[in-house]
């Protein structure tokens, strides 16, 4: 659903209707049901991924040759500066395209999952109702590890924001597995069964633990077992 419906959001109404009809036939869902899901996605705002870079286009000197008789009048400098900012932002946006695509897919998958869970629990309540929106929003945030500024822990606030910015996912992953607010024990166990083998100890801020354990257990660094550690 996350991939199949993603391509419909920027289409014309007739293309959207045809897409929903085809997806409904494949998935066994009613077209009106899919319309409600798309309306939820559109009005939730969660599929909008954007940000500003303060550093975009710094320096009005870019694009101006001081040795070729270029005008350094204030108006010329202003125009050059504006053009640099626009071009810089365009390049930054282009560089963020893979991240934004992945983030949209992650959010979309979480929202669709939360919607289907709500519908299974409350088959007679519209997902566009206030109660449904509140529940789906909380569940979607949990499923995406609450990776928002409002959920930032104290360890990543103030002067610690910069040195800990790349540890956000590790912090949230550990919180899910060891605290697990909003998750059942079975869900926490399933998350751990994937994240621990996938990321290893390095993914949880314990990159040197493998070497320490290998040394204590007498495991040679060239062995396959050490690599596993």
C-alpha positions, 0 to 999 in steps of 0.5 A, a space after each residue: 500500500 505504501 508504494 502502490 498508493 504513493 504515486 497517486 497523490 499528485 495525479 488528476 482526479 480521473 487517474 486517482 479514481 482509476 488507480 483506486 479502482 485497480 488497487 481495490 480490485 487487487 487488495 479486496 478493499 472498497 474504493 470509498 474505503 481507499 478514498 478515505 485513506 487518501 483523504 486522511 493522508 492528504 489532511 494529516 500533513 505527514 507526507 510533507 517532508 521539508 526543511 531549511 538549511 541556514 547555510 544555503 547560498 552563503 557568501 555573495 561573492 560566489 559567481 562574481 569575478 573580481 578580476 574581470 571588471 564585474 560590477 560590485 554595485 550593491 544591486 549587482 551584489 544583491 542579485 548575485 547573492 539571491 541567485 546563489 541562495 536559490 541555486 544553493 537551496 536547489 542543490 541541497 534539496 536535490 541532495 536530500 531527495 533520497 532521504 525525503 523519499 525514504 522518510 515518506 515511505 517510512 511515514 506512509 507505511 506506519 500510517 497505513 499500518 496504524 489505519 488498518 489496525 484501527 479499522 480492525 479494532 473499530 470497523 464501524 468508526 470512520 478513520 476521519 473521525 477525531 477519535 480515529 485521527 488521535 489514535 492513528 497519530 499516536 500509533 504512527 508516531 510510535 511505529 516511526 520511533 517518535 523521531 520528531 523534535 517534540 520527542 527529543 530526550 533530555 540527553 539530546 537537548 541544549 549543548 548536547 544536540 550537536 554531538 548526539 544528533 546522529 544517535 537519535 535512531 539508536 536512542 529511539 531503538 533502545 527505548 522501544 526495546 527496553 522501555 517500549 511505551 506504546 508497544 506490547 511485549 511481543 512487538 518489542 521482542 519482534 523489534 529486538 529480533 530484527 534490530 539487534 542482529 541488523 545493527 549489532 552492538 555498534 548500532 547501540 553505541 557499544 562499538 568497542 564491546 565486540 573487541 572487549 568480549 572477544 578479548 575476555 573470551 579468548 576469541 581470535 580476531 580473525 575468527 568468524 565468531 569474532 566478526 559476529 561479535 
